[in-house]
Amino acid sequence: MDEIYTFKSMTGIRRDGTDLDTAYFTDGEWVRWYRGRTRKIGGYRAMSLHVNHPVRSLYLDSRSGVNSTHLFSQWGVQRLTFDNTGAGVNIEDRTPIGFTVDPLLTWTQSTMYSSTGGSYSAIIAASSPDVLDISSDSEGYVYAGNVASNDPLVKVSDGSGDIRTSGGVCVLQPFLFVYGSNGLIRNSNANDFSTATGWTTGGANLAVSNNVAGTKVIYGAPLRGGGQSPAGLFWALDSLIRVSFTGGTGIWSYDTLASPTTILSKKSVVEHDGKFFWPGTDRFLSYTGVVQEIPNQMSQNYFFDNLNYAHQNKVWGTKIAKWGEIWWFYPRGTDTECGHAIIWNYRENTWYDAVKKRTAGSPPGVFRFPIWAGHEDPAETTRLKTGVRLTTSAATLTGSPVLTFTDTTGVVDGMLVHGTGVVYGSLVLSHTATDVTLDTNTTGVASDTTLSFTSMTTGFVPGYTVTGGTSGATGVVCKVLDTSLNVENVSGTFVSGETITGIASATAVIQEDPVDQTLVCQYQHEYGWDKTVEQTTTPVVSSFTSCNFGISVGTPFDDAPKGLDVMTRLQRIEQDFHQSGDITLEVLGRSFAQDSDTVLNTYTLTPTSSFQDTVDQARILKLKFISNSLGGFYEEGQMMIKLSPGDERSTK
């Protein structure tokens, strides 16, 4: 006899255990759950194709109608600016002068505002060469600058020299904290991390160093402290420490909240509504006043058994609060960069996953879209350095053509000079080891002003070919900055010292050996339902696969008996979707639990379809729904299916 059943699977995707032993969905691609129902995850577009790969950290800032991201990589620091729609992207280089490219770098960053008034907000970032060894004691530098500026970041130092760290930085307003090896935590004076006075002791003794754990401190974050503000949490490799401001002669109190405990990576902690979530080395954890495990019987083994632990310090976390989601991106299997994500939906209390190449990102803020960077659409390029950036060491008076630096290495007579106080079109007339004389008087240049010196005396245009005058090599320009350009589709080998020519007699001299550089995208997520890169729009595939069902196996239908050992005939499916574009339905079947699924039939469900009659039978059935059309979208409702006993059971 034909029976109508409510078609349902439990919320989320269960990866652990066997395929048959679950009432949850068994597979999915780019799908989330909302109100217990499946819904396609939003689309995305490339905001910029010129981001240096791999991005290890990304910071989003919004002020005065301008949104910006700072992107930190082995190549240094970039800043992208854009409007509230994500359009009008402009890219600038904020890499510190003298920065050494290092593929082992990880980055942490934080911002500090002036608690005593004023509009200046600083971005402070720390680089550490520990991407392949989270416990490494090798140290990098701490850098800072105005978060709204395009000038290169500069090193942070105290009276004894540059401040270095193997861990990172965070701000517990108004204090800057630096942390690292052997449980070290060090903080600046209030509202001051300057060289002269920011790190002095005395007074309230606010700049002392403290060892608060036996292992390296790898991450810190501000915490609501109530009557003991500011306060913060610091994750060491084997413990979690709370730091609270007490004042008086002690200044700070240090309280170990959990020991032993673990943390997987420096960028894996996600804060949401004052709570903290992170993966340990073998389970998921949270701090909500106490440290607790986040239960995951859906995909815990799926994650930890397939994580590439050699690259665990690349794991990073983010959130999409609108949908109640915490995402952790990770390198899976033999992957060396993050290409998969495990997702915990705290609102639905379930887990699922996704496949997407993203290495860093930021949750929505004033700019209401998530921004993630990654290598889904890479461009292999050659970077040609055509100039140098220098910072003045003394002021130049108005009307004087002479600029003063501590070192003018890289400057060549005839270079074009850009920067505040320099008249547009000024050229280098002559130079010494410390001075540069221009062919035009300046309008006054302050000390510590960054200027660009470039051999590109006329502009190069993206999309046009450049040719090396000595090597004969050619390449197509894809990215142009003040002191460098990137070319792709290179033929031959460019060489240092040669003159390159482009459209309209544009010329430049290559200042050092060219280097290979992969450029990737910064993406604006939850944008429409498709993927857009420049002028090309393609569908984003989304799918979900139900749990197994059948008369002989029962699930997922509470009213389905497990008595008749016969095949199950699927006669009709009555779909219920908010839907744009067609959905492909695959009916999957097999005879026994250990068998592989076979596609028994494929049907097309249109937005106007009321039902689909089918002619398929198997002992064990599953249904897979696939959205793969431009503008395709779905949100599942309550679907019904008609089943009846089929032929007698299959045998092998």
Secondary structure as a PSIPRED ss2 file (coil, helix, strand):
# PSIPRED VFORMAT (PSIPRED V4.0)

   1 M C   1.000  0.000  0.000
   2 D C   1.000  0.000  0.000
   3 E E   0.000  0.000  1.000
   4 I E   0.000  0.000  1.000
   5 Y E   0.000  0.000  1.000
   6 T E   0.000  0.000  1.000
   7 F E   0.000  0.000  1.000
   8 K C   1.000  0.000  0.000
   9 S C   1.000  0.000  0.000
  10 M E   0.000  0.000  1.000
  11 T E   0.000  0.000  1.000
  12 G E   0.000  0.000  1.000
  13 I E   0.000  0.000  1.000
  14 R C   1.000  0.000  0.000
  15 R C   1.000  0.000  0.000
  16 D C   1.000  0.000  0.000
  17 G C   1.000  0.000  0.000
  18 T C   1.000  0.000  0.000
  19 D C   1.000  0.000  0.000
  20 L C   1.000  0.000  0.000
  21 D C   1.000  0.000  0.000
  22 T C   1.000  0.000  0.000
  23 A C   1.000  0.000  0.000
  24 Y E   0.000  0.000  1.000
  25 F E   0.000  0.000  1.000
  26 T C   1.000  0.000  0.000
  27 D E   0.000  0.000  1.000
  28 G E   0.000  0.000  1.000
  29 E E   0.000  0.000  1.000
  30 W C   1.000  0.000  0.000
  31 V E   0.000  0.000  1.000
  32 R E   0.000  0.000  1.000
  33 W E   0.000  0.000  1.000
  34 Y E   0.000  0.000  1.000
  35 R C   1.000  0.000  0.000
  36 G C   1.000  0.000  0.000
  37 R E   0.000  0.000  1.000
  38 T E   0.000  0.000  1.000
  39 R E   0.000  0.000  1.000
  40 K E   0.000  0.000  1.000
  41 I C   1.000  0.000  0.000
  42 G C   1.000  0.000  0.000
  43 G C   1.000  0.000  0.000
  44 Y E   0.000  0.000  1.000
  45 R E   0.000  0.000  1.000
  46 A E   0.000  0.000  1.000
  47 M E   0.000  0.000  1.000
  48 S E   0.000  0.000  1.000
  49 L E   0.000  0.000  1.000
  50 H E   0.000  0.000  1.000
  51 V E   0.000  0.000  1.000
  52 N E   0.000  0.000  1.000
  53 H C   1.000  0.000  0.000
  54 P C   1.000  0.000  0.000
  55 V E   0.000  0.000  1.000
  56 R E   0.000  0.000  1.000
  57 S E   0.000  0.000  1.000
  58 L E   0.000  0.000  1.000
  59 Y E   0.000  0.000  1.000
  60 L E   0.000  0.000  1.000
  61 D E   0.000  0.000  1.000
  62 S E   0.000  0.000  1.000
  63 R E   0.000  0.000  1.000
  64 S C   1.000  0.000  0.000
  65 G C   1.000  0.000  0.000
  66 V E   0.000  0.000  1.000
  67 N E   0.000  0.000  1.000
  68 S E   0.000  0.000  1.000
  69 T E   0.000  0.000  1.000
  70 H E   0.000  0.000  1.000
  71 L E   0.000  0.000  1.000
  72 F E   0.000  0.000  1.000
  73 S E   0.000  0.000  1.000
  74 Q C   1.000  0.000  0.000
  75 W C   1.000  0.000  0.000
  76 G E   0.000  0.000  1.000
  77 V E   0.000  0.000  1.000
  78 Q E   0.000  0.000  1.000
  79 R E   0.000  0.000  1.000
  80 L E   0.000  0.000  1.000
  81 T E   0.000  0.000  1.000
  82 F E   0.000  0.000  1.000
  83 D C   1.000  0.000  0.000
  84 N C   1.000  0.000  0.000
  85 T C   1.000  0.000  0.000
  86 G C   1.000  0.000  0.000
  87 A C   1.000  0.000  0.000
  88 G C   1.000  0.000  0.000
  89 V C   1.000  0.000  0.000
  90 N E   0.000  0.000  1.000
  91 I E   0.000  0.000  1.000
  92 E E   0.000  0.000  1.000
  93 D E   0.000  0.000  1.000
  94 R C   1.000  0.000  0.000
  95 T C   1.000  0.000  0.000
  96 P C   1.000  0.000  0.000
  97 I C   1.000  0.000  0.000
  98 G C   1.000  0.000  0.000
  99 F C   1.000  0.000  0.000
 100 T C   1.000  0.000  0.000
 101 V C   1.000  0.000  0.000
 102 D C   1.000  0.000  0.000
 103 P C   1.000  0.000  0.000
 104 L C   1.000  0.000  0.000
 105 L C   1.000  0.000  0.000
 106 T E   0.000  0.000  1.000
 107 W E   0.000  0.000  1.000
 108 T E   0.000  0.000  1.000
 109 Q E   0.000  0.000  1.000
 110 S E   0.000  0.000  1.000
 111 T E   0.000  0.000  1.000
 112 M E   0.000  0.000  1.000
 113 Y E   0.000  0.000  1.000
 114 S C   1.000  0.000  0.000
 115 S C   1.000  0.000  0.000
 116 T C   1.000  0.000  0.000
 117 G C   1.000  0.000  0.000
 118 G C   1.000  0.000  0.000
 119 S C   1.000  0.000  0.000
 120 Y C   1.000  0.000  0.000
 121 S E   0.000  0.000  1.000
 122 A E   0.000  0.000  1.000
 123 I E   0.000  0.000  1.000
 124 I E   0.000  0.000  1.000
 125 A E   0.000  0.000  1.000
 126 A E   0.000  0.000  1.000
 127 S E   0.000  0.000  1.000
 128 S E   0.000  0.000  1.000
 129 P C   1.000  0.000  0.000
 130 D C   1.000  0.000  0.000
 131 V C   1.000  0.000  0.000
 132 L C   1.000  0.000  0.000
 133 D C   1.000  0.000  0.000
 134 I C   1.000  0.000  0.000
 135 S C   1.000  0.000  0.000
 136 S C   1.000  0.000  0.000
 137 D C   1.000  0.000  0.000
 138 S C   1.000  0.000  0.000
 139 E C   1.000  0.000  0.000
 140 G E   0.000  0.000  1.000
 141 Y E   0.000  0.000  1.000
 142 V E   0.000  0.000  1.000
 143 Y E   0.000  0.000  1.000
 144 A E   0.000  0.000  1.000
 145 G E   0.000  0.000  1.000
 146 N E   0.000  0.000  1.000
 147 V C   1.000  0.000  0.000
 148 A C   1.000  0.000  0.000
 149 S C   1.000  0.000  0.000
 150 N C   1.000  0.000  0.000
 151 D C   1.000  0.000  0.000
 152 P C   1.000  0.000  0.000
 153 L C   1.000  0.000  0.000
 154 V E   0.000  0.000  1.000
 155 K E   0.000  0.000  1.000
 156 V C   1.000  0.000  0.000
 157 S E   0.000  0.000  1.000
 158 D E   0.000  0.000  1.000
 159 G C   1.000  0.000  0.000
 160 S C   1.000  0.000  0.000
 161 G E   0.000  0.000  1.000
 162 D E   0.000  0.000  1.000
 163 I C   1.000  0.000  0.000
 164 R E   0.000  0.000  1.000
 165 T E   0.000  0.000  1.000
 166 S C   1.000  0.000  0.000
 167 G C   1.000  0.000  0.000
 168 G E   0.000  0.000  1.000
 169 V E   0.000  0.000  1.000
 170 C E   0.000  0.000  1.000
 171 V E   0.000  0.000  1.000
 172 L E   0.000  0.000  1.000
 173 Q C   1.000  0.000  0.000
 174 P C   1.000  0.000  0.000
 175 F E   0.000  0.000  1.000
 176 L E   0.000  0.000  1.000
 177 F E   0.000  0.000  1.000
 178 V E   0.000  0.000  1.000
 179 Y E   0.000  0.000  1.000
 180 G E   0.000  0.000  1.000
 181 S H   0.000  1.000  0.000
 182 N H   0.000  1.000  0.000
 183 G H   0.000  1.000  0.000
 184 L E   0.000  0.000  1.000
 185 I E   0.000  0.000  1.000
 186 R E   0.000  0.000  1.000
 187 N E   0.000  0.000  1.000
 188 S C   1.000  0.000  0.000
 189 N E   0.000  0.000  1.000
 190 A C   1.000  0.000  0.000
 191 N C   1.000  0.000  0.000
 192 D E   0.000  0.000  1.000
 193 F C   1.000  0.000  0.000
 194 S C   1.000  0.000  0.000
 195 T C   1.000  0.000  0.000
 196 A C   1.000  0.000  0.000
 197 T C   1.000  0.000  0.000
 198 G C   1.000  0.000  0.000
 199 W C   1.000  0.000  0.000
 200 T C   1.000  0.000  0.000
 201 T C   1.000  0.000  0.000
 202 G C   1.000  0.000  0.000
 203 G C   1.000  0.000  0.000
 204 A C   1.000  0.000  0.000
 205 N C   1.000  0.000  0.000
 206 L C   1.000  0.000  0.000
 207 A C   1.000  0.000  0.000
 208 V C   1.000  0.000  0.000
 209 S E   0.000  0.000  1.000
 210 N E   0.000  0.000  1.000
 211 N E   0.000  0.000  1.000
 212 V C   1.000  0.000  0.000
 213 A C   1.000  0.000  0.000
 214 G C   1.000  0.000  0.000
 215 T C   1.000  0.000  0.000
 216 K C   1.000  0.000  0.000
 217 V E   0.000  0.000  1.000
 218 I E   0.000  0.000  1.000
 219 Y E   0.000  0.000  1.000
 220 G E   0.000  0.000  1.000
 221 A E   0.000  0.000  1.000
 222 P E   0.000  0.000  1.000
 223 L E   0.000  0.000  1.000
 224 R C   1.000  0.000  0.000
 225 G C   1.000  0.000  0.000
 226 G H   0.000  1.000  0.000
 227 G H   0.000  1.000  0.000
 228 Q H   0.000  1.000  0.000
 229 S C   1.000  0.000  0.000
 230 P C   1.000  0.000  0.000
 231 A E   0.000  0.000  1.000
 232 G E   0.000  0.000  1.000
 233 L E   0.000  0.000  1.000
 234 F E   0.000  0.000  1.000
 235 W E   0.000  0.000  1.000
 236 A E   0.000  0.000  1.000
 237 L C   1.000  0.000  0.000
 238 D C   1.000  0.000  0.000
 239 S C   1.000  0.000  0.000
 240 L E   0.000  0.000  1.000
 241 I E   0.000  0.000  1.000
 242 R E   0.000  0.000  1.000
 243 V E   0.000  0.000  1.000
 244 S E   0.000  0.000  1.000
 245 F E   0.000  0.000  1.000
 246 T E   0.000  0.000  1.000
 247 G E   0.000  0.000  1.000
 248 G C   1.000  0.000  0.000
 249 T C   1.000  0.000  0.000
 250 G C   1.000  0.000  0.000
 251 I E   0.000  0.000  1.000
 252 W E   0.000  0.000  1.000
 253 S E   0.000  0.000  1.000
 254 Y E   0.000  0.000  1.000
 255 D E   0.000  0.000  1.000
 256 T E   0.000  0.000  1.000
 257 L E   0.000  0.000  1.000
 258 A E   0.000  0.000  1.000
 259 S C   1.000  0.000  0.000
 260 P C   1.000  0.000  0.000
 261 T C   1.000  0.000  0.000
 262 T C   1.000  0.000  0.000
 263 I C   1.000  0.000  0.000
 264 L C   1.000  0.000  0.000
 265 S C   1.000  0.000  0.000
 266 K C   1.000  0.000  0.000
 267 K E   0.000  0.000  1.000
 268 S C   1.000  0.000  0.000
 269 V C   1.000  0.000  0.000
 270 V E   0.000  0.000  1.000
 271 E E   0.000  0.000  1.000
 272 H E   0.000  0.000  1.000
 273 D C   1.000  0.000  0.000
 274 G C   1.000  0.000  0.000
 275 K E   0.000  0.000  1.000
 276 F E   0.000  0.000  1.000
 277 F E   0.000  0.000  1.000
 278 W E   0.000  0.000  1.000
 279 P E   0.000  0.000  1.000
 280 G C   1.000  0.000  0.000
 281 T C   1.000  0.000  0.000
 282 D C   1.000  0.000  0.000
 283 R C   1.000  0.000  0.000
 284 F E   0.000  0.000  1.000
 285 L E   0.000  0.000  1.000
 286 S E   0.000  0.000  1.000
 287 Y E   0.000  0.000  1.000
 288 T C   1.000  0.000  0.000
 289 G C   1.000  0.000  0.000
 290 V C   1.000  0.000  0.000
 291 V E   0.000  0.000  1.000
 292 Q E   0.000  0.000  1.000
 293 E E   0.000  0.000  1.000
 294 I C   1.000  0.000  0.000
 295 P C   1.000  0.000  0.000
 296 N C   1.000  0.000  0.000
 297 Q C   1.000  0.000  0.000
 298 M C   1.000  0.000  0.000
 299 S C   1.000  0.000  0.000
 300 Q H   0.000  1.000  0.000
 301 N H   0.000  1.000  0.000
 302 Y H   0.000  1.000  0.000
 303 F H   0.000  1.000  0.000
 304 F H   0.000  1.000  0.000
 305 D C   1.000  0.000  0.000
 306 N C   1.000  0.000  0.000
 307 L E   0.000  0.000  1.000
 308 N C   1.000  0.000  0.000
 309 Y H   0.000  1.000  0.000
 310 A H   0.000  1.000  0.000
 311 H H   0.000  1.000  0.000
 312 Q H   0.000  1.000  0.000
 313 N H   0.000  1.000  0.000
 314 K H   0.000  1.000  0.000
 315 V C   1.000  0.000  0.000
 316 W E   0.000  0.000  1.000
 317 G E   0.000  0.000  1.000
 318 T E   0.000  0.000  1.000
 319 K E   0.000  0.000  1.000
 320 I E   0.000  0.000  1.000
 321 A H   0.000  1.000  0.000
 322 K H   0.000  1.000  0.000
 323 W H   0.000  1.000  0.000
 324 G C   1.000  0.000  0.000
 325 E E   0.000  0.000  1.000
 326 I E   0.000  0.000  1.000
 327 W E   0.000  0.000  1.000
 328 W E   0.000  0.000  1.000
 329 F E   0.000  0.000  1.000
 330 Y E   0.000  0.000  1.000
 331 P C   1.000  0.000  0.000
 332 R E   0.000  0.000  1.000
 333 G C   1.000  0.000  0.000
 334 T C   1.000  0.000  0.000
 335 D C   1.000  0.000  0.000
 336 T C   1.000  0.000  0.000
 337 E C   1.000  0.000  0.000
 338 C C   1.000  0.000  0.000
 339 G C   1.000  0.000  0.000
 340 H E   0.000  0.000  1.000
 341 A E   0.000  0.000  1.000
 342 I E   0.000  0.000  1.000
 343 I E   0.000  0.000  1.000
 344 W E   0.000  0.000  1.000
 345 N E   0.000  0.000  1.000
 346 Y C   1.000  0.000  0.000
 347 R C   1.000  0.000  0.000
 348 E C   1.000  0.000  0.000
 349 N C   1.000  0.000  0.000
 350 T E   0.000  0.000  1.000
 351 W E   0.000  0.000  1.000
 352 Y E   0.000  0.000  1.000
 353 D E   0.000  0.000  1.000
 354 A E   0.000  0.000  1.000
 355 V E   0.000  0.000  1.000
 356 K C   1.000  0.000  0.000
 357 K C   1.000  0.000  0.000
 358 R C   1.000  0.000  0.000
 359 T C   1.000  0.000  0.000
 360 A E   0.000  0.000  1.000
 361 G E   0.000  0.000  1.000
 362 S E   0.000  0.000  1.000
 363 P C   1.000  0.000  0.000
 364 P C   1.000  0.000  0.000
 365 G C   1.000  0.000  0.000
 366 V C   1.000  0.000  0.000
 367 F C   1.000  0.000  0.000
 368 R C   1.000  0.000  0.000
 369 F C   1.000  0.000  0.000
 370 P C   1.000  0.000  0.000
 371 I E   0.000  0.000  1.000
 372 W E   0.000  0.000  1.000
 373 A E   0.000  0.000  1.000
 374 G E   0.000  0.000  1.000
 375 H E   0.000  0.000  1.000
 376 E E   0.000  0.000  1.000
 377 D E   0.000  0.000  1.000
 378 P E   0.000  0.000  1.000
 379 A E   0.000  0.000  1.000
 380 E E   0.000  0.000  1.000
 381 T E   0.000  0.000  1.000
 382 T E   0.000  0.000  1.000
 383 R E   0.000  0.000  1.000
 384 L E   0.000  0.000  1.000
 385 K E   0.000  0.000  1.000
 386 T C   1.000  0.000  0.000
 387 G E   0.000  0.000  1.000
 388 V E   0.000  0.000  1.000
 389 R E   0.000  0.000  1.000
 390 L E   0.000  0.000  1.000
 391 T E   0.000  0.000  1.000
 392 T C   1.000  0.000  0.000
 393 S C   1.000  0.000  0.000
 394 A C   1.000  0.000  0.000
 395 A C   1.000  0.000  0.000
 396 T E   0.000  0.000  1.000
 397 L C   1.000  0.000  0.000
 398 T C   1.000  0.000  0.000
 399 G C   1.000  0.000  0.000
 400 S C   1.000  0.000  0.000
 401 P C   1.000  0.000  0.000
 402 V E   0.000  0.000  1.000
 403 L E   0.000  0.000  1.000
 404 T E   0.000  0.000  1.000
 405 F C   1.000  0.000  0.000
 406 T C   1.000  0.000  0.000
 407 D C   1.000  0.000  0.000
 408 T C   1.000  0.000  0.000
 409 T C   1.000  0.000  0.000
 410 G C   1.000  0.000  0.000
 411 V C   1.000  0.000  0.000
 412 V C   1.000  0.000  0.000
 413 D C   1.000  0.000  0.000
 414 G C   1.000  0.000  0.000
 415 M C   1.000  0.000  0.000
 416 L E   0.000  0.000  1.000
 417 V E   0.000  0.000  1.000
 418 H E   0.000  0.000  1.000
 419 G C   1.000  0.000  0.000
 420 T C   1.000  0.000  0.000
 421 G C   1.000  0.000  0.000
 422 V C   1.000  0.000  0.000
 423 V C   1.000  0.000  0.000
 424 Y C   1.000  0.000  0.000
 425 G C   1.000  0.000  0.000
 426 S C   1.000  0.000  0.000
 427 L E   0.000  0.000  1.000
 428 V E   0.000  0.000  1.000
 429 L E   0.000  0.000  1.000
 430 S E   0.000  0.000  1.000
 431 H E   0.000  0.000  1.000
 432 T C   1.000  0.000  0.000
 433 A C   1.000  0.000  0.000
 434 T C   1.000  0.000  0.000
 435 D E   0.000  0.000  1.000
 436 V E   0.000  0.000  1.000
 437 T E   0.000  0.000  1.000
 438 L E   0.000  0.000  1.000
 439 D C   1.000  0.000  0.000
 440 T C   1.000  0.000  0.000
 441 N C   1.000  0.000  0.000
 442 T C   1.000  0.000  0.000
 443 T C   1.000  0.000  0.000
 444 G C   1.000  0.000  0.000
 445 V E   0.000  0.000  1.000
 446 A C   1.000  0.000  0.000
 447 S C   1.000  0.000  0.000
 448 D C   1.000  0.000  0.000
 449 T C   1.000  0.000  0.000
 450 T E   0.000  0.000  1.000
 451 L E   0.000  0.000  1.000
 452 S E   0.000  0.000  1.000
 453 F E   0.000  0.000  1.000
 454 T E   0.000  0.000  1.000
 455 S C   1.000  0.000  0.000
 456 M C   1.000  0.000  0.000
 457 T C   1.000  0.000  0.000
 458 T C   1.000  0.000  0.000
 459 G C   1.000  0.000  0.000
 460 F C   1.000  0.000  0.000
 461 V C   1.000  0.000  0.000
 462 P C   1.000  0.000  0.000
 463 G C   1.000  0.000  0.000
 464 Y C   1.000  0.000  0.000
 465 T E   0.000  0.000  1.000
 466 V E   0.000  0.000  1.000
 467 T E   0.000  0.000  1.000
 468 G E   0.000  0.000  1.000
 469 G C   1.000  0.000  0.000
 470 T C   1.000  0.000  0.000
 471 S C   1.000  0.000  0.000
 472 G C   1.000  0.000  0.000
 473 A C   1.000  0.000  0.000
 474 T E   0.000  0.000  1.000
 475 G E   0.000  0.000  1.000
 476 V E   0.000  0.000  1.000
 477 V E   0.000  0.000  1.000
 478 C E   0.000  0.000  1.000
 479 K E   0.000  0.000  1.000
 480 V E   0.000  0.000  1.000
 481 L E   0.000  0.000  1.000
 482 D C   1.000  0.000  0.000
 483 T C   1.000  0.000  0.000
 484 S E   0.000  0.000  1.000
 485 L E   0.000  0.000  1.000
 486 N E   0.000  0.000  1.000
 487 V E   0.000  0.000  1.000
 488 E E   0.000  0.000  1.000
 489 N E   0.000  0.000  1.000
 490 V E   0.000  0.000  1.000
 491 S E   0.000  0.000  1.000
 492 G C   1.000  0.000  0.000
 493 T C   1.000  0.000  0.000
 494 F C   1.000  0.000  0.000
 495 V C   1.000  0.000  0.000
 496 S C   1.000  0.000  0.000
 497 G C   1.000  0.000  0.000
 498 E C   1.000  0.000  0.000
 499 T E   0.000  0.000  1.000
 500 I E   0.000  0.000  1.000
 501 T E   0.000  0.000  1.000
 502 G C   1.000  0.000  0.000
 503 I H   0.000  1.000  0.000
 504 A H   0.000  1.000  0.000
 505 S H   0.000  1.000  0.000
 506 A C   1.000  0.000  0.000
 507 T E   0.000  0.000  1.000
 508 A E   0.000  0.000  1.000
 509 V E   0.000  0.000  1.000
 510 I C   1.000  0.000  0.000
 511 Q C   1.000  0.000  0.000
 512 E C   1.000  0.000  0.000
 513 D C   1.000  0.000  0.000
 514 P C   1.000  0.000  0.000
 515 V E   0.000  0.000  1.000
 516 D E   0.000  0.000  1.000
 517 Q E   0.000  0.000  1.000
 518 T E   0.000  0.000  1.000
 519 L E   0.000  0.000  1.000
 520 V E   0.000  0.000  1.000
 521 C E   0.000  0.000  1.000
 522 Q E   0.000  0.000  1.000
 523 Y E   0.000  0.000  1.000
 524 Q E   0.000  0.000  1.000
 525 H E   0.000  0.000  1.000
 526 E C   1.000  0.000  0.000
 527 Y C   1.000  0.000  0.000
 528 G C   1.000  0.000  0.000
 529 W C   1.000  0.000  0.000
 530 D E   0.000  0.000  1.000
 531 K E   0.000  0.000  1.000
 532 T E   0.000  0.000  1.000
 533 V E   0.000  0.000  1.000
 534 E C   1.000  0.000  0.000
 535 Q C   1.000  0.000  0.000
 536 T E   0.000  0.000  1.000
 537 T E   0.000  0.000  1.000
 538 T E   0.000  0.000  1.000
 539 P E   0.000  0.000  1.000
 540 V C   1.000  0.000  0.000
 541 V C   1.000  0.000  0.000
 542 S E   0.000  0.000  1.000
 543 S E   0.000  0.000  1.000
 544 F E   0.000  0.000  1.000
 545 T E   0.000  0.000  1.000
 546 S C   1.000  0.000  0.000
 547 C C   1.000  0.000  0.000
 548 N C   1.000  0.000  0.000
 549 F E   0.000  0.000  1.000
 550 G C   1.000  0.000  0.000
 551 I C   1.000  0.000  0.000
 552 S C   1.000  0.000  0.000
 553 V C   1.000  0.000  0.000
 554 G C   1.000  0.000  0.000
 555 T C   1.000  0.000  0.000
 556 P C   1.000  0.000  0.000
 557 F C   1.000  0.000  0.000
 558 D C   1.000  0.000  0.000
 559 D C   1.000  0.000  0.000
 560 A C   1.000  0.000  0.000
 561 P C   1.000  0.000  0.000
 562 K C   1.000  0.000  0.000
 563 G C   1.000  0.000  0.000
 564 L C   1.000  0.000  0.000
 565 D C   1.000  0.000  0.000
 566 V E   0.000  0.000  1.000
 567 M E   0.000  0.000  1.000
 568 T E   0.000  0.000  1.000
 569 R E   0.000  0.000  1.000
 570 L E   0.000  0.000  1.000
 571 Q E   0.000  0.000  1.000
 572 R E   0.000  0.000  1.000
 573 I E   0.000  0.000  1.000
 574 E E   0.000  0.000  1.000
 575 Q C   1.000  0.000  0.000
 576 D C   1.000  0.000  0.000
 577 F E   0.000  0.000  1.000
 578 H E   0.000  0.000  1.000
 579 Q E   0.000  0.000  1.000
 580 S E   0.000  0.000  1.000
 581 G C   1.000  0.000  0.000
 582 D C   1.000  0.000  0.000
 583 I E   0.000  0.000  1.000
 584 T E   0.000  0.000  1.000
 585 L E   0.000  0.000  1.000
 586 E E   0.000  0.000  1.000
 587 V E   0.000  0.000  1.000
 588 L E   0.000  0.000  1.000
 589 G E   0.000  0.000  1.000
 590 R E   0.000  0.000  1.000
 591 S C   1.000  0.000  0.000
 592 F C   1.000  0.000  0.000
 593 A C   1.000  0.000  0.000
 594 Q C   1.000  0.000  0.000
 595 D C   1.000  0.000  0.000
 596 S C   1.000  0.000  0.000
 597 D C   1.000  0.000  0.000
 598 T E   0.000  0.000  1.000
 599 V E   0.000  0.000  1.000
 600 L E   0.000  0.000  1.000
 601 N E   0.000  0.000  1.000
 602 T E   0.000  0.000  1.000
 603 Y E   0.000  0.000  1.000
 604 T E   0.000  0.000  1.000
 605 L E   0.000  0.000  1.000
 606 T C   1.000  0.000  0.000
 607 P C   1.000  0.000  0.000
 608 T C   1.000  0.000  0.000
 609 S C   1.000  0.000  0.000
 610 S C   1.000  0.000  0.000
 611 F C   1.000  0.000  0.000
 612 Q E   0.000  0.000  1.000
 613 D E   0.000  0.000  1.000
 614 T E   0.000  0.000  1.000
 615 V E   0.000  0.000  1.000
 616 D E   0.000  0.000  1.000
 617 Q E   0.000  0.000  1.000
 618 A E   0.000  0.000  1.000
 619 R C   1.000  0.000  0.000
 620 I E   0.000  0.000  1.000
 621 L E   0.000  0.000  1.000
 622 K E   0.000  0.000  1.000
 623 L E   0.000  0.000  1.000
 624 K E   0.000  0.000  1.000
 625 F E   0.000  0.000  1.000
 626 I E   0.000  0.000  1.000
 627 S E   0.000  0.000  1.000
 628 N C   1.000  0.000  0.000
 629 S C   1.000  0.000  0.000
 630 L C   1.000  0.000  0.000
 631 G C   1.000  0.000  0.000
 632 G C   1.000  0.000  0.000
 633 F E   0.000  0.000  1.000
 634 Y E   0.000  0.000  1.000
 635 E E   0.000  0.000  1.000
 636 E E   0.000  0.000  1.000
 637 G C   1.000  0.000  0.000
 638 Q C   1.000  0.000  0.000
 639 M E   0.000  0.000  1.000
 640 M E   0.000  0.000  1.000
 641 I E   0.000  0.000  1.000
 642 K E   0.000  0.000  1.000
 643 L E   0.000  0.000  1.000
 644 S E   0.000  0.000  1.000
 645 P E   0.000  0.000  1.000
 646 G E   0.000  0.000  1.000
 647 D E   0.000  0.000  1.000
 648 E E   0.000  0.000  1.000
 649 R C   1.000  0.000  0.000
 650 S C   1.000  0.000  0.000
 651 T C   1.000  0.000  0.000
 652 K C   1.000  0.000  0.000
